[in-house]
Amino acid sequence: MIESLQPYPASLFWAQLTVLLIAAWSDFRTLRIPNAIVIIVAFFGFVAQLGVGGAWGLMMGLAGLGLAFGILFPVYLVGHLGAGDVKLFAAVSVMLGPTAVPGALLVTVIAAGAVALLIMLDAGLRRGAVWPWGRYRRMVSAFSSTRRFQYFPPEPGEVLREQLPMAVPIAISTAILFLWSR
């Protein structure tokens, strides 16, 4: 049980999950998350926080947003996440509040790993993408002969070149967290 999640009305949760599923579909199809969707998710979060906790709830919503943004913005700066991914997770964190953000991030990372594995399997098995094993062999061979690590970037058409639509694991983790907390 996640004690930090407030007893929000089920209708508000389902409305937010519906918008998150739209974001996931958009991200899956285009690798873009429209700002309008992010604003709607944040709006639902602030409405829930206001309804449950009043002014204190609004402050907790802002704290959740700030914490999530503060954690993920550096990840965006080094190029591992898109700006829409950071904004969407921060918007979801409005409803979660600051104490649930670390757990939500962990569940999102686990869901992202599962989604990434499915995307890799789809790319390698169904679409015939190149597996990275040859590249890994070259890296190990280079290390064993020079005793220095040499990185070889993914080859064109390799499964690891696939991009991950992060709105999908964000939606999955949000559903898991809210259903688990009920």
MONORFEN-V320985 format. One record per run of one state. SS is the DSSP state (H for helix, E for strand, L for the rest). FROM is the first residue (numbers start at 1). LEN is the number of residues. If there is no record, write none. Layout:
SS,FROM,LEN ; SS,FROM,LEN
//
This chain:
L,1,9 ; H,10,21 ; L,31,4 ; H,35,43 ; L,78,5 ; H,83,14 ; L,97,1 ; H,98,29 ; L,127,3 ; E,130,1 ; L,131,2 ; H,133,14 ; L,147,11 ; E,158,1 ; H,159,3 ; L,162,4 ; H,166,16 ; L,182,1
//
